[in-house]
């Protein structure tokens, strides 16, 4: 059985939990076992336990994000040692890209990352698609490893700990469903609207820089509304308004109109907050008939959904 070690920043723990769910079949089939620092039991020496499993792992998965790159422990200790073992053929390092970040200049930047082409998980409209790709890539990597030919250094015996050995064994499947409060949902939709606004502003700037015949205009009307316009050789070719709203006693939503408008009464698409008991997501009403693999969208997925409505007229 191949031992897999997760190196990650605790800010990205939800991604690690979700990845373990998608790796469940490999574990059921006895192909892999997984370890991360949440398996450390009370009374154990943290660094010693981490080092032991880092040295014994056949596969070391780096969950790469801005937080991972900023963490001294992840970068200077775990990643540095992981690359040493990778370079000597003792282990295989697999970078998994969680969020957009400048990772290509890191020591692992020369390695083939997953998901495909290093596209961050957070940029997928349906993140299950990304995790399925990662699971497939990990299976392929594991199957190519002949454990008997991986040289594992001999470790010095660890001093026995006061905690009984049996207590150190537990499941990694510890997620439980919970209700989400109205406050949590409101905070999520507010943050999502701000993300969509940044997404549109950045995308418009990129279009202008790529195509000399296009001119873009982005305008914040107020904290809850913005407009976007595209001009082709000076002629308006696309426009929209997005706003954060909701009627009395209804949850907030993000509304989209194909025109520049100050009215909340007419719109062409709307997204509301949903949850599956584990996390919050955004779900489109479906008025625009944009095809998507899932009605449970991340903030990035929602932004891309709205952007697709906006730019589709220029792509026909």
C-alpha positions as CSV (number, residue, x, y, z in Angstrom):
1,X,0.0,0.0,0.0
2,X,1.3,3.4,-1.0
3,X,1.4,6.0,1.8
4,X,0.3,9.5,0.9
5,X,1.3,12.6,2.9
6,X,-0.7,15.9,2.7
7,X,1.4,19.1,3.0
8,X,-1.1,22.0,3.3
9,X,-1.9,25.2,5.2
10,X,-4.7,25.0,7.7
11,X,-6.6,27.8,5.9
12,X,-7.0,25.3,3.1
13,X,-8.3,22.5,5.3
14,X,-11.7,22.3,3.6
15,X,-10.0,21.5,0.3
16,X,-8.0,18.7,2.0
17,X,-11.2,17.3,3.5
18,X,-12.9,17.3,0.1
19,X,-9.9,15.7,-1.6
20,X,-10.0,12.8,1.0
21,X,-13.6,12.2,0.1
22,X,-12.6,11.9,-3.6
23,X,-9.7,9.6,-2.7
24,X,-12.0,7.3,-0.7
25,X,-12.2,4.6,-3.5
26,X,-8.4,4.3,-3.6
27,X,-8.4,3.8,0.1
28,X,-11.3,1.3,0.0
29,X,-9.4,-0.7,-2.7
30,X,-6.3,-0.8,-0.4
31,X,-4.2,1.2,-2.9
32,X,-3.3,4.1,-0.6
33,X,-3.3,5.2,2.9
34,X,-3.3,8.9,3.8
35,X,-1.8,11.0,6.6
36,X,-1.9,14.6,7.6
37,X,-1.2,16.6,10.8
38,X,-4.8,16.3,12.0
39,X,-4.0,12.7,12.8
40,X,-1.6,13.7,15.5
41,X,-2.9,12.7,18.9
42,X,-2.8,14.6,22.1
43,X,0.6,14.2,23.9
44,X,2.6,13.5,20.8
45,X,5.5,15.5,19.6
46,X,4.1,17.4,16.6
47,X,7.4,17.9,14.7
48,X,8.5,14.4,15.3
49,X,5.2,12.9,14.1
50,X,5.2,15.0,11.0
51,X,8.8,14.2,10.2
52,X,8.2,10.5,10.6
53,X,5.4,10.4,8.1
54,X,7.1,12.8,5.8
55,X,10.0,10.5,5.6
56,X,8.0,7.3,5.2
57,X,5.5,8.6,2.6
58,X,5.8,7.3,-1.0
59,X,3.7,10.2,-2.4
60,X,3.7,13.7,-1.0
61,X,0.8,15.9,-2.1
62,X,1.4,19.7,-1.9
63,X,-1.8,21.6,-1.7
64,X,-0.6,24.8,-3.3
65,X,-2.2,28.2,-2.5
66,X,-1.0,31.7,-1.5
67,X,-1.3,30.6,2.1
68,X,0.9,27.5,1.4
69,X,3.6,29.6,-0.2
70,X,3.4,32.1,2.7
71,X,3.7,29.5,5.4
72,X,7.3,29.1,6.6
73,X,6.5,25.6,8.0
74,X,4.9,24.3,4.7
75,X,7.5,25.9,2.4
76,X,10.8,25.7,4.3
77,X,10.3,22.4,6.1
78,X,7.7,20.2,4.5
79,X,8.1,21.2,0.9
80,X,11.9,21.5,1.1
81,X,12.3,18.0,2.5
82,X,9.6,16.7,0.1
83,X,11.6,18.0,-2.9
84,X,14.8,16.5,-1.5
85,X,13.2,13.1,-1.4
86,X,11.7,13.6,-4.8
87,X,15.0,14.5,-6.4
88,X,16.7,11.4,-4.9
89,X,13.8,9.1,-6.1
90,X,12.7,8.2,-2.6
91,X,9.2,9.7,-3.1
92,X,7.0,11.4,-5.7
93,X,5.8,14.9,-5.1
94,X,2.5,16.0,-6.7
95,X,1.5,19.7,-6.6
96,X,-2.2,20.2,-6.4
97,X,-3.1,23.9,-7.3
98,X,-5.9,25.1,-5.1
99,X,-5.9,28.9,-5.8
100,X,-4.3,31.2,-8.4
101,X,-0.8,32.1,-7.1
102,X,2.7,32.5,-8.4
103,X,3.9,28.9,-7.9
104,X,5.9,28.3,-11.1
105,X,9.0,29.9,-9.5
106,X,8.9,27.5,-6.5
107,X,11.2,24.5,-6.4
108,X,8.2,22.3,-7.4
109,X,7.4,24.6,-10.3
110,X,9.1,22.2,-12.7
111,X,6.8,19.4,-11.8
112,X,3.6,18.6,-13.7
113,X,0.8,19.9,-11.5
114,X,-2.8,18.9,-11.2
115,X,-5.6,19.6,-12.1
116,X,-4.9,19.7,-15.9
117,X,-2.6,22.5,-17.0
118,X,-2.3,23.6,-13.4
119,X,-5.8,25.2,-13.5
120,X,-6.7,26.0,-9.8
121,X,-9.5,24.0,-8.2
122,X,-11.1,27.3,-7.2
123,X,-11.5,28.4,-10.8
124,X,-13.7,25.4,-11.7
125,X,-17.4,26.1,-11.8
126,X,-18.0,22.6,-10.5
127,X,-15.2,21.8,-8.1
128,X,-16.1,18.1,-8.1
129,X,-14.9,18.0,-11.7
130,X,-11.5,19.3,-10.5
131,X,-11.3,16.8,-7.7
132,X,-12.2,13.9,-10.0
133,X,-9.3,14.9,-12.3
134,X,-7.0,15.0,-9.3
135,X,-8.1,11.6,-8.1
136,X,-7.5,10.2,-11.6
137,X,-4.0,11.7,-11.7
138,X,-3.1,10.4,-8.3
139,X,-4.3,7.0,-9.2
140,X,-2.1,7.0,-12.3
141,X,0.9,8.2,-10.3
142,X,0.4,5.6,-7.6
143,X,0.0,2.8,-10.1
144,X,3.3,3.8,-11.7
145,X,5.1,3.4,-8.4
146,X,6.6,0.1,-7.5
147,X,6.7,0.5,-3.7
148,X,9.3,-2.3,-3.4
149,X,11.7,-0.2,-5.6
150,X,11.3,3.1,-3.6
151,X,14.2,3.4,-1.3
152,X,12.9,4.5,2.1
153,X,15.6,5.6,4.6
154,X,15.9,3.7,7.8
155,X,14.5,5.8,10.6
156,X,15.8,5.8,14.1
157,X,13.3,4.2,16.5
158,X,11.1,6.8,18.1
159,X,10.9,7.0,21.9
160,X,7.6,5.4,23.0
161,X,4.9,7.9,23.8
162,X,2.7,7.8,26.8
163,X,-0.4,7.7,24.5
164,X,-1.5,4.2,23.7
165,X,-0.9,3.2,20.1
166,X,-4.5,2.2,19.5
167,X,-5.6,5.8,20.2
168,X,-3.7,7.1,17.2
169,X,-5.9,5.4,14.7
170,X,-9.0,7.2,13.5
171,X,-11.0,7.9,10.3
172,X,-10.3,11.0,8.1
173,X,-14.0,11.0,7.2
174,X,-15.1,13.4,10.0
175,X,-17.3,15.8,8.1
176,X,-20.8,16.2,9.5
177,X,-23.7,18.3,8.2
178,X,-24.8,21.5,9.9
179,X,-27.3,24.3,9.4
180,X,-26.1,27.7,8.1
181,X,-27.4,30.8,9.7
182,X,-28.9,33.8,7.8
183,X,-25.9,35.8,8.9
184,X,-23.5,33.3,7.3
185,X,-25.5,33.3,4.1
186,X,-25.6,37.1,3.9
187,X,-21.9,37.3,4.5
188,X,-21.3,34.8,1.7
189,X,-23.5,36.6,-0.8
190,X,-21.8,40.0,0.0
191,X,-18.4,38.5,-0.5
192,X,-19.5,36.7,-3.7
193,X,-20.8,40.0,-5.1
194,X,-17.5,41.7,-4.4
195,X,-15.7,38.8,-6.1
196,X,-17.9,39.0,-9.2
197,X,-17.2,42.8,-9.4
198,X,-13.5,42.2,-9.3
199,X,-13.8,39.4,-11.8
200,X,-15.6,41.6,-14.3
201,X,-13.2,44.5,-13.8
202,X,-10.2,42.3,-14.3
203,X,-11.7,40.6,-17.3
204,X,-12.6,43.8,-19.0
205,X,-9.0,45.2,-18.5
206,X,-7.6,42.0,-20.0
207,X,-9.9,42.2,-23.1
208,X,-8.8,45.8,-23.7
209,X,-5.1,44.8,-23.5
210,X,-5.5,41.9,-25.9
211,X,-7.7,43.5,-28.6
212,X,-7.0,47.0,-29.9
213,X,-10.4,47.4,-31.4
214,X,-12.2,46.8,-28.0
215,X,-12.8,49.5,-25.4
216,X,-14.1,48.6,-22.0
217,X,-15.9,50.5,-19.3
218,X,-16.4,49.4,-15.7
219,X,-18.3,51.6,-13.2
220,X,-19.2,51.1,-9.5
221,X,-22.6,52.8,-9.1
222,X,-22.4,52.1,-5.3
223,X,-21.4,49.2,-3.1
224,X,-24.3,47.1,-4.3
225,X,-24.3,47.8,-8.0
226,X,-21.9,48.0,-10.9
227,X,-22.2,48.3,-14.7
228,X,-20.0,46.9,-17.5
229,X,-19.8,47.9,-21.1
230,X,-17.8,46.8,-24.1
231,X,-17.3,48.8,-27.3
232,X,-16.1,47.5,-30.6
233,X,-14.4,50.3,-32.7
234,X,-16.4,52.8,-30.6
235,X,-19.8,51.1,-31.0
236,X,-21.4,49.5,-27.9
237,X,-21.5,45.7,-28.4
238,X,-22.3,44.5,-24.8
239,X,-23.5,46.0,-21.6
240,X,-24.9,44.8,-18.3
241,X,-25.7,45.7,-14.7
242,X,-25.2,43.5,-11.7
243,X,-26.6,44.3,-8.3
244,X,-27.0,42.9,-4.9
245,X,-30.6,42.9,-3.8
246,X,-33.5,41.1,-2.3
247,X,-37.1,41.7,-1.4
248,X,-38.3,42.0,2.2
249,X,-38.0,38.7,4.2
250,X,-36.2,37.1,1.3
251,X,-32.6,36.1,1.2
252,X,-30.2,38.4,-0.8
253,X,-29.3,37.5,-4.3
254,X,-27.1,38.7,-7.2
255,X,-29.1,40.0,-10.1
256,X,-28.1,40.5,-13.7
257,X,-29.6,42.7,-16.4
258,X,-28.5,42.9,-20.1
259,X,-28.9,46.7,-19.9
260,X,-27.5,49.6,-17.8
261,X,-30.3,50.1,-15.3
262,X,-31.0,51.6,-11.9
263,X,-34.2,49.6,-11.5
264,X,-34.4,46.4,-9.5
265,X,-37.7,45.3,-11.1
266,X,-36.4,43.6,-14.3
267,X,-33.5,41.2,-14.7
268,X,-32.3,38.4,-17.0
269,X,-30.6,36.2,-14.4
270,X,-30.4,35.8,-10.6
271,X,-28.3,33.8,-8.2
272,X,-29.1,32.9,-4.6
273,X,-27.3,31.1,-1.8
274,X,-27.7,27.4,-1.3
275,X,-26.0,24.8,0.9
276,X,-25.5,21.1,1.0
277,X,-25.0,20.9,4.8
278,X,-21.3,21.1,4.4
279,X,-20.6,24.4,2.6
280,X,-22.4,27.3,0.9
281,X,-22.7,27.7,-2.8
282,X,-24.4,29.9,-5.4
283,X,-27.3,28.6,-7.6
284,X,-28.5,30.2,-10.8
285,X,-32.2,30.6,-11.5
286,X,-31.6,29.5,-15.1
287,X,-33.3,32.2,-17.0
288,X,-30.3,32.7,-19.3
289,X,-30.1,29.0,-20.4
290,X,-26.3,29.0,-19.9
291,X,-25.2,25.4,-19.7
292,X,-23.3,24.4,-16.6
293,X,-22.3,21.0,-15.2
294,X,-23.7,21.9,-11.8
295,X,-26.2,24.2,-10.1
296,X,-23.9,24.4,-7.1
297,X,-21.4,27.1,-8.1
298,X,-18.4,28.5,-6.3
299,X,-17.8,32.3,-6.3
300,X,-15.5,31.8,-9.3
301,X,-18.0,29.6,-11.0
302,X,-20.8,32.2,-10.5
303,X,-18.5,35.0,-11.8
304,X,-17.7,33.0,-14.9
305,X,-21.4,32.2,-15.4
306,X,-22.3,35.9,-15.4
307,X,-19.3,36.7,-17.6
308,X,-20.4,34.1,-20.2
309,X,-23.8,35.8,-20.4
310,X,-22.1,39.1,-20.9
311,X,-19.6,38.1,-23.6
312,X,-21.6,35.5,-25.5
313,X,-22.8,38.0,-28.1
314,X,-19.2,38.7,-29.1
315,X,-18.4,35.0,-29.5
316,X,-21.2,34.1,-32.0
